[in-house]
Amino acid sequence: MQSSRICIYFANTGGGHKSAAKAIAAGIRTLVKKEPAWPRVRITQLSIAEHTHPINKYLIDFYNYLARHRTTWIKYFYKAIHVVQPDNEMFYGLYRTYLHSLLKTDQPNLIVLVHPMLPSCITYALEELKLQSATKVAVVITDPNENLWRGWGANKVDLIVAPNYLVRDRLLSWQIAPDKIKVLGMPINPKFIASPSISRSRFLTKLGLAPDLLTVCINASWAGNTHWLNTYKALAKCNRKLQVIFLSGNNQDLHDLVVAAAKDTNIPTAVLEFNNKMPELMNAVDLMVTKAGGLTTYEALARRLPLVLDNTIPPMPQEAPTMQMMADAKVAKILNSPEDIIEIVEKLPFPRSKDAPLPTSYDLNLTDHSIFDIAQSLLALTAKEIKPSESLRQAA
């Protein structure tokens, strides 16, 4: 059987889009391996926006600068983007030359997009190259609330995967055809629902930490904003004995500040940069303090990891509703000031339960099999006549 070429395109604004691309690729490969009826696939994952034109690269670098140093300004960036609308045909000129070359080289049967600035430009390029009939386009949304970026809503794609009904309703308000939308959940990597590849004890021991001590992870996300240092220092006021894994992201200054602060707090601390072992890390810790990013929070919930979401500085516009949604569903607590962490940690059950059922929530739409539902729908675009015989819930 002839193989299908699947290209998953994203942009490096934060780490979530790349993580989503990896999750989708893993989900597709899992299904294809377990279901002989599916055609063989060749999958490419590529960050493309920053390679298109210097203006696009500048916008991406500027966004990441704001995320690292001026998070509270992102609301202005968010508003400006929606006024300028860089997903319209005029801005397509910034993408045109690169996309023509890319699509002629890759010749994909299916394009999967996990970044809101790409869908319209991709469909423009396919139309100009007269490839729209040969190449299907799907969008997988990673913003789990109604404040999602407008660029996700592209009318000319073949499929839009929405994480929940809040997002579906917003897409419908943008006049997206209902038959193009499927509510399938978030693209959570299968690794987050599988048994960890390394035990908690071994993971912590390798970091020089105690395997039987309450462990708090402060996740400063991909960018690594320095305000997280205040929450870390507040942990020193806890009466409970604890240790910390601090993820400083892609910010060397924050990394160095935390290393220095650890000497003053006397809290056993492992300071790590952006980490690619998150399924194992989330299994090893007892609490994660992080921002309300869509994918990271859903990954933590898949690991049954208690969450504290940061509200010590105003969150990004697309993340504020996620924070409230999770607090309302009682799957996360909100940190309004660094000192709030003290009471949360003091009352935290330890050891935590790792086999509890996911809470039922219409808004969150939490499932353990969403990535396989997504993968099946994507594969169906390349081979609609194939009906897999195996249950997706057995794919993991």
C-alpha positions in Angstrom: 0.0 0.0 0.0 1.3 3.4 -0.9 2.3 5.6 2.0 0.8 9.0 2.9 2.9 12.0 3.4 1.8 14.0 6.5 3.4 17.4 7.3 2.8 18.9 10.7 3.7 22.6 10.7 4.0 25.0 13.7 5.8 28.1 14.9 8.1 28.5 17.9 6.0 30.9 20.0 6.3 29.1 23.3 6.7 25.3 23.6 3.1 24.2 23.4 2.9 24.2 19.6 5.9 22.0 19.1 4.7 19.7 21.9 1.3 19.4 20.1 3.1 18.5 16.8 5.0 15.8 18.6 1.8 14.5 20.2 0.0 14.3 16.9 2.8 12.5 15.2 3.0 10.0 18.1 -0.7 9.4 18.1 -0.8 8.8 14.3 2.2 6.4 14.5 0.6 4.5 17.4 -2.6 3.9 15.4 -0.8 3.0 12.2 1.3 0.5 14.0 -1.7 -1.2 15.7 -4.1 -1.0 12.7 -2.8 -2.7 9.5 -5.8 -1.2 7.6 -4.3 2.3 7.7 -1.9 3.3 5.0 1.7 3.7 5.9 2.7 7.2 6.8 5.7 9.5 6.5 5.5 12.3 9.0 7.4 15.6 8.9 7.3 18.1 11.8 8.6 21.5 11.0 8.5 25.0 12.5 8.0 27.2 9.5 6.7 30.8 10.3 10.1 32.1 11.3 11.6 31.0 8.0 9.2 32.8 5.8 10.1 36.5 6.0 12.2 38.6 8.4 9.0 40.4 9.6 7.5 37.2 10.7 10.6 36.2 12.5 10.7 39.6 14.2 7.1 39.1 15.4 7.8 35.7 16.8 11.0 36.9 18.5 9.1 39.9 19.9 6.3 37.7 21.2 8.8 35.4 23.0 10.6 38.5 24.4 7.3 39.7 25.9 6.5 36.2 27.3 9.9 36.2 29.0 10.2 39.8 30.2 6.9 41.6 29.8 4.2 39.1 30.1 1.6 41.7 31.1 2.1 43.4 27.7 1.0 40.4 25.7 -2.6 41.6 26.0 -1.6 44.6 23.8 0.1 42.3 21.3 -3.0 40.1 21.3 -5.2 43.1 20.6 -2.9 44.4 17.9 -2.7 41.1 16.1 -6.5 40.9 15.9 -6.6 44.5 14.5 -3.9 43.9 11.9 -5.1 40.3 11.1 -1.8 38.8 9.8 -3.8 35.8 8.6 -5.4 37.8 5.8 -4.4 37.8 2.1 -2.3 40.9 2.3 0.1 39.3 4.8 0.2 36.2 2.8 2.9 37.9 0.7 5.2 37.5 3.7 4.8 33.7 3.4 4.3 33.2 -0.3 7.8 32.4 -1.6 8.8 30.1 1.2 5.5 28.2 1.2 5.6 27.6 -2.5 9.0 26.1 -2.2 8.1 24.1 0.9 4.9 22.6 -0.6 6.6 21.7 -3.9 9.3 20.0 -1.9 7.2 18.2 0.7 4.3 17.3 -1.6 2.1 16.4 1.4 -1.1 14.4 1.2 -2.2 16.0 4.5 -1.0 19.2 6.3 -1.8 19.5 10.0 -1.4 23.0 11.5 -1.0 23.6 15.2 -0.4 27.4 15.1 -3.1 30.1 14.5 -1.0 32.2 12.1 -0.6 29.5 9.5 -4.0 28.1 8.3 -5.0 30.9 6.0 -1.6 31.3 4.4 -1.3 27.6 3.8 -4.7 27.5 2.0 -3.8 30.5 -0.1 -0.6 28.8 -1.2 -2.4 25.5 -2.1 -4.9 27.4 -4.2 -2.2 29.3 -6.1 -0.3 26.0 -6.7 -3.6 24.3 -7.6 -2.9 21.6 -5.0 -6.1 22.1 -2.9 -7.7 19.0 -4.3 -4.7 16.8 -3.7 -3.7 18.1 -0.3 -6.0 18.0 2.7 -5.6 20.6 5.5 -6.5 20.1 9.2 -6.1 22.5 12.1 -5.7 21.2 15.7 -6.5 23.9 18.2 -4.5 24.1 21.5 -6.4 27.1 23.1 -9.1 25.5 25.2 -11.4 28.5 25.7 -13.4 31.0 23.8 -10.6 33.6 23.9 -8.7 31.7 21.2 -6.7 33.5 18.5 -8.9 34.4 15.5 -6.4 32.8 13.1 -7.5 29.3 14.2 -10.8 29.9 12.4 -10.0 29.2 8.7 -12.9 28.6 6.4 -11.0 26.9 3.6 -9.4 24.0 5.6 -10.9 20.5 5.6 -11.1 19.9 9.3 -10.8 21.9 12.5 -10.2 19.9 15.7 -11.7 21.7 18.7 -10.7 20.7 22.2 -14.1 21.4 23.7 -17.6 22.8 23.0 -16.6 26.3 24.1 -14.1 26.5 21.2 -16.6 24.9 18.8 -19.2 27.6 19.7 -16.7 30.4 19.1 -15.8 28.9 15.7 -19.4 28.7 14.8 -19.8 32.4 15.7 -17.1 33.1 13.1 -19.2 31.4 10.5 -17.1 28.2 10.2 -19.1 25.4 8.6 -20.3 23.0 11.4 -19.4 20.0 9.3 -15.7 21.0 9.4 -15.5 21.1 13.2 -15.0 18.0 15.4 -14.8 18.3 19.2 -12.1 15.7 20.0 -10.2 17.1 23.0 -6.6 18.3 23.4 -3.6 16.7 21.6 -2.0 15.1 24.7 1.1 13.0 23.9 0.4 9.2 24.5 3.4 9.3 26.9 1.3 11.2 29.4 -1.2 8.4 29.7 1.3 5.5 29.5 3.3 4.2 32.4 6.4 6.3 33.0 9.7 5.1 31.5 11.5 5.8 34.8 10.2 5.5 38.4 9.7 8.5 40.7 12.5 7.3 43.0 15.0 7.0 40.2 14.0 10.3 38.6 14.4 12.3 41.8 17.6 10.5 42.8 19.3 11.3 39.5 18.6 15.0 40.3 20.1 14.7 43.7 16.7 14.9 45.5 15.1 12.6 48.0 12.7 10.0 46.6 10.3 10.1 49.6 10.0 13.9 50.1 7.1 16.2 49.0 8.3 17.6 45.7 7.0 20.9 44.2 7.7 21.7 40.6 7.7 25.4 39.6 7.3 25.5 35.8 8.3 28.8 34.4 7.2 27.6 31.0 9.1 27.8 27.7 10.0 31.5 28.1 10.9 31.6 31.8 9.6 34.9 33.2 11.7 36.1 36.2 8.6 36.8 38.4 8.5 33.1 39.3 11.4 33.7 41.6 9.0 35.3 44.1 6.9 32.2 44.4 10.0 30.1 44.9 11.2 32.3 47.7 7.8 32.1 49.4 8.2 28.3 49.7 10.9 28.9 52.2 8.2 30.0 54.7 6.5 26.6 54.6 6.7 24.6 57.8 6.4 21.4 55.8 9.6 19.8 54.7 9.8 19.9 50.9 12.0 20.0 47.8 11.7 21.8 44.5 12.3 21.2 40.8 12.5 24.6 39.1 12.1 24.7 35.4 13.6 27.9 34.2 12.7 27.6 30.6 14.8 29.3 27.9 16.0 32.0 30.3 19.6 31.7 31.5 19.2 34.7 33.7 16.3 33.1 35.6 18.3 29.9 35.9 21.2 31.7 37.5 18.9 33.7 39.9 17.2 30.5 41.2 20.6 28.8 41.7 21.7 31.7 43.8 18.4 31.9 45.7 18.5 28.2 46.5 21.5 28.9 48.7 19.5 31.4 50.8 16.3 29.4 51.0 18.1 26.1 52.0 15.4 24.3 50.0 16.8 21.2 48.2 16.4 22.4 44.6 17.1 21.0 41.2 17.2 23.9 38.6 16.5 22.6 35.1 16.2 24.4 31.8 13.4 23.7 29.3 12.7 20.0 29.9 11.9 17.3 27.3 11.2 14.6 30.0 7.9 16.1 31.1 5.9 12.8 31.3 8.5 11.4 33.7 8.8 14.7 35.6 5.0 15.0 36.1 5.0 11.4 37.5 7.8 12.2 39.9 6.4 15.5 41.5 3.5 16.1 43.8 2.4 19.6 42.7 3.0 21.8 39.7 2.9 25.5 39.8 2.6 26.9 36.3 0.8 29.3 34.0 -2.5 28.4 32.5 -1.1 27.3 29.1 -3.6 25.0 27.4 -1.4 22.0 26.5 0.8 21.9 29.7 -2.2 22.0 32.0 -4.0 19.2 30.2 -0.9 17.1 30.2 -0.6 17.5 33.9 -4.2 16.5 34.4 -3.7 13.4 32.3 -0.9 12.5 34.8 -3.4 13.3 37.7 -1.0 15.9 38.9 -2.4 18.7 41.2 -2.1 22.1 39.6 -1.6 25.7 40.9 -2.1 28.3 38.2 -0.2 31.6 38.4 -2.2 34.8 38.7 0.4 36.8 40.5 0.8 38.8 37.3 -2.1 39.3 34.8 -2.2 36.2 32.6 -2.2 36.2 28.8 -5.7 37.0 27.4 -6.0 33.6 25.8 -5.1 31.9 29.1 -7.1 33.8 31.7 -10.4 31.9 30.9 -8.5 28.5 31.1 -7.4 29.4 34.6 -10.9 30.1 35.8 -12.3 27.1 33.9 -10.0 24.8 35.7 -10.5 26.4 39.1 -14.3 26.1 38.6 -13.9 22.4 37.8 -11.8 22.0 41.0 -8.8 20.6 39.1 -6.5 23.5 39.9 -6.0 26.3 42.5 -5.3 29.9 41.6 -2.2 31.6 43.0 -3.1 35.3 43.5 0.1 36.2 45.4 3.3 34.3 45.9 2.5 33.8 49.6 -0.7 31.8 48.7 1.6 28.9 47.9 2.3 28.4 51.6 -1.2 27.3 52.6 -1.6 25.3 49.4 1.5 23.3 50.1 0.7 22.9 53.8 -2.6 21.3 53.0 -1.5 19.2 50.0 -2.2 15.5 50.4 0.9 13.4 50.2 1.5 11.0 48.6 -0.9 11.8 45.8 -3.2 9.5 44.1 -2.1 8.6 40.5 -5.0 6.4 39.5 -8.0 8.7 40.2 -10.6 9.1 37.4 -10.5 12.3 35.4 -13.1 14.8 36.7 -16.2 15.1 34.5 -16.4 18.6 33.1 -18.4 19.7 30.1 -16.1 22.7 29.6 -12.8 20.9 30.0 -13.7 17.8 27.9 -11.0 15.8 29.6 -10.4 12.3 28.2 -7.5 9.8 28.2 -8.0 8.9 24.5 -8.3 12.3 22.8 -5.0 12.0 20.9 -6.2 8.7 19.3 -9.6 10.3 18.4 -7.6 13.1 16.8 -5.2 10.8 15.0 -8.1 8.7 13.6 -9.8 11.8 12.2 -6.6 13.0 10.6 -5.9 9.6 9.0 -9.4 9.4 7.7 -8.7 12.5 5.6 -6.1 10.6 3.7 -8.0 7.3 3.5 -11.7 7.9 4.1 -12.7 4.4 3.0 -10.6 2.8 5.7 -12.5 1.7 8.9 -10.1 0.7 11.6 -11.1 -2.5 13.4 -9.4 -1.8 16.7 -10.8 0.4 19.5 -8.9 3.6 19.9 -9.1 3.2 23.6 -6.9 0.2 23.3 -4.3 1.9 21.2 -2.2 3.1 24.1 
